């Protein structure tokens, strides 16, 4: 018996994280000495496998070439493919259809007839896999990674596969954001205990192979204090730096009577990397500001906010595009005042509009702190142009000019014999399309962190 495991997102080039469901499935197979391996290319000969499990997180990921879903659906029980993961149903707009698919999908491996032939060696149930209890097999991707490194990729590119223990301490949410796979969930419940996924494996020098932890919890802080308080304590007791990868819900600091306690506890943690929260909706501004006043009093470390955008954009909806872009910058303006970073998270709908490249350029600026901290969005776009003129054309140019100065050059014919770089072209096309909003857009595109940051906002008691 040989089992093939497929990370469809990886095959389609769309991820830099291991697939946790596959790691756990591999852990179960490993517990039973059942032969398995990761299928590394969609052109592979898969005839050696008796069963193939395909997992897909992102809905934009294409199915592997060797898998034709509709044909396999016709074969029903005879199919040797098993497929699951949010990528197969996240876009289902029908509530009943979504709920049904999700509830089947969430329990799919636990109900798998093949896996249920084997006893559970980890707890949680007698036969088959318990996804919460199963220790992941963290080396699943190692042969693939070794080949990529041998082919020239840097090892650091694969750090998410190699340096972390990974799990969910809690699952669920109550916010019901319409774009989220948790949109019909109501509550947050405990899921795994840390020791169920914490790797203590050491290298030949006796150092932990996986010194960090990352957590996929949907909304950890929104769980009840009887859940988050002991879990945070346990995380601290591991003495390993940890990180909540999906971002934490900053609004809870403003909403909860325990907001100050959460801010204080989180600030005492060995947090790995930046603290990441989410500022998904402009309408949350009052709560986010209230929470930031608490957070910044306790925390000196870099704080970043995911900025969701592009959702429900269609090809001719200029009004929504303008509103969406403005609201990105309104949120950035708040973050800059509090000395925080933004990180653009685009919903794939952003592709639908012909001016979609504005999102790409905003992300290129905002998601790279070195640019975001030093220059405005306008300056970033203009600097791309002058950088090209200096490097490629060998010209001596003024690195930064205002939009008005650029227009003077443009009208004087300076650009007649020069191409205009894509970032500059993009921002100009956007300003032209929305010329009646140009004044406000230019104000937003010229926001700079160093002009706006104001410690009095959080240091002064109100
Ligand atoms: S707060 Fe986060 S996890 Fe909860 S529904 Fe919204 S996007 Fe999903």
Boltz pocket constraint, residues with backbone or C-beta under 6 A from the ligand:
constraints:
  - pocket:
      binder: B
      contacts: [[A, 172], [A, 173], [A, 174], [A, 175], [A, 176], [A, 177], [A, 180], [A, 181], [A, 182], [A, 183], [A, 218], [A, 219], [A, 249]]
      max_distance: 6.0
